[in-house]
Amino acid sequence: MSTVSAVYNPTVARLTYKALLGRRRALILFALPVLLILISVAVRLLTGADDSTASSILGGFALATMVPLIGVVAGTGAIGPEIDDGSIVYLLAKPLKRPSIIFTKLVVAIGVSVVFSAVPTIVAGFILNGNSQQMAFAFGAAAAAASVAYSAVFLLLGVITRQAVVFGLVYALVWESLIGSLVPGARTLSVQQWALALAQKIAGDGAGVSSDVGLPMAVVLLVGVTVAGTWFAGQKLRTLVLAGEE
Amino acid sequence: MTTLSIDHVSRWFGNVVAVNDITMTIGPGVTGLLGPNGAGKSTLINMMGGFLAPSTGSVTLDGAVIWRNEQVYRQIGIVPEREAMYDFLTAREFVIANAELHGLANPGEAARKALATVEMEYAQDRKVATYSKGMRQRVKMASALVHEPDVLLLDEPFNGMDPRQRLQLMDLLRQMGADGRTVLFSSHILEEVEQLASHIEVVVAGRHAASGDFRKIRRLMTDRPHRYRTVQRRPGAGLGADRGRVDGGHRAGLAGEGAAHPGDRLRRLHRAAAARRPRARHPALHGLAVG
């Protein structure tokens, strides 16, 4: 068995993709990007190309709402339902390293998140202002970076709690938006702010993109959270208790 | 020879003791794990399947600890009690996926063979979501058999099966036992265990209550006496009735077709009554409510 297939299992990936894209709640994966594109088209038609409008839609809706929500669906959905209904037993009762199951599912969750959040963000950026101030790429890169961290965090939540979706939504909507706007210090512990640091670096000065966190720290935090979350999820899966109904 | 060993194993959940200091060895052949609901059967099977760590004691397969040892799954096949599978797949896709996850050289051929073994070829291209409970059970069996394991663990495999499917599965398990594989299934229904298992382990309230072949176990059970059929060759030569009543109203009859002499029959009747005296290793067996 090659090194790559020892950590990434194509069969686990195939099952995860099919499960993620086949479930009803995956409709949200399609609905949110479609909504973003529709809003972008409407705004462009009604107000014309405008950098500050583009920045507020890409930052306020795409990065602040759509990306974390898709992260919740992809991250928790990559493993949570299988643990809930017990079908994970068919993966666990195999001579596979459990961290490799987690790694594979993370890759799938990141892939799905990037396709359904980063790509539509870039498209929306081009629709809104034709990538003026590199805004489409800046927010697209931020969405991709955030997708990676969100996938890892929400995948971990999916392993450790049956209420992963609830916790994920609370984090995405309450912590990132509400607490972040009320308590300035909380914003530094926000995936969104870390991703914005990346957007700030890429976008032109006139784009009005700013983050509470410096880029080096943001990169360290993004990578750290992703690696630590993935490692911990692997450890938790190794000792996952699949007790019976008794 | 593949042997599962459970050595002084206990498992508790918070304050609840699900399995209490059980020691048993499961060897080749078909073994039934019998006990009422909530006795700790699933907890035991989960520990044997590596999904639960024992709180104390050890669970090993030929000396290798099972918990956190994914290599044991090369030898173990598991049929879980829970229904959920990858319902969006067809049976063929599901079993092929299982074969791939085992790293088999030819997953397609292994899956074909396993589906043929459980006689599910006719529906293998339908989505699992459309299956009846019995069909699901057979696909679960196919997925557990696909790598031809030495050990097969089945948690309440007959639940929800119709009589024909039940007989089919029994035949299959018997065959596997006869092939020298170690087959362990749990059930709370005495008759199922009696029909299939050559060896029985009884668990009651988390304790190991009895072990042995089913006749021995049944003799220990006060509420399920043996019935003996008499054949009267000459009318009126028996005891006056086909079945005598002895020992506090329990029914017993006379044993064997060759019981020609009334004296013989009487002696056998006495022996039958004596055989039913409970000789439980553990007092809880008196309360065993199975069937």
Contacts between the chains, C-beta under 8 A, distances in Angstrom:
chain1	res1	chain2	res2	distance
A	1	B	103	6.8
A	9	B	101	7.3
A	10	B	100	7.9
A	11	B	97	5.4
A	11	B	100	4.2
A	11	B	101	5.4
A	12	B	101	7.3
A	14	B	97	7.3
A	15	B	86	6.0
A	15	B	89	7.9
A	15	B	97	6.1
A	18	B	86	7.6
A	18	B	88	5.8
A	18	B	89	7.2
A	19	B	86	7.1
A	19	B	88	6.9
A	22	B	88	4.7
A	85	B	82	7.2
A	85	B	84	3.6
A	86	B	80	6.5
A	86	B	82	3.9
A	86	B	84	5.0
A	87	B	82	7.9
A	87	B	84	4.3
A	87	B	85	5.7
A	87	B	86	6.0
A	89	B	51	7.1
A	89	B	78	6.8
A	89	B	80	5.1
A	89	B	82	7.5
A	90	B	85	7.0
A	90	B	86	7.2
A	90	B	97	7.9
A	90	B	98	6.3
A	90	B	101	7.5
A	90	B	143	6.5
A	91	B	101	6.7
A	92	B	50	7.9
A	92	B	51	7.0
A	92	B	70	8.0
A	93	B	49	6.7
A	93	B	50	7.5
A	93	B	73	5.2
A	93	B	76	7.2
A	93	B	77	7.9
A	93	B	78	4.7
A	94	B	70	7.0
A	94	B	73	5.3
A	94	B	98	7.6
A	94	B	101	4.2
A	94	B	102	5.9
A	95	B	70	5.2
A	95	B	71	5.5
A	95	B	73	5.0
A	95	B	74	5.2
A	95	B	102	6.7
A	95	B	103	6.8
A	96	B	70	6.1
A	96	B	101	6.3
A	97	B	70	6.6
A	98	B	70	7.0
A	238	B	68	5.9
A	239	B	53	7.2
A	239	B	68	7.1
A	240	B	51	7.7
A	241	B	51	6.9
A	241	B	52	5.7
A	241	B	53	7.8
A	242	B	46	6.4
A	242	B	51	4.0
A	242	B	52	7.1
A	243	B	13	7.3
A	243	B	42	7.7
A	243	B	43	6.9
A	243	B	46	6.1
A	243	B	51	7.6
A	243	B	52	5.9
A	244	B	42	3.0
A	244	B	43	6.4
A	244	B	45	7.5
A	244	B	46	5.9
A	244	B	81	6.5
A	244	B	155	7.0
A	245	B	42	6.9
A	245	B	81	7.6
A	246	B	18	6.3
A	246	B	37	7.7
A	246	B	38	5.5
A	246	B	40	6.8
A	246	B	41	7.8
A	246	B	42	5.1
A	246	B	43	6.0
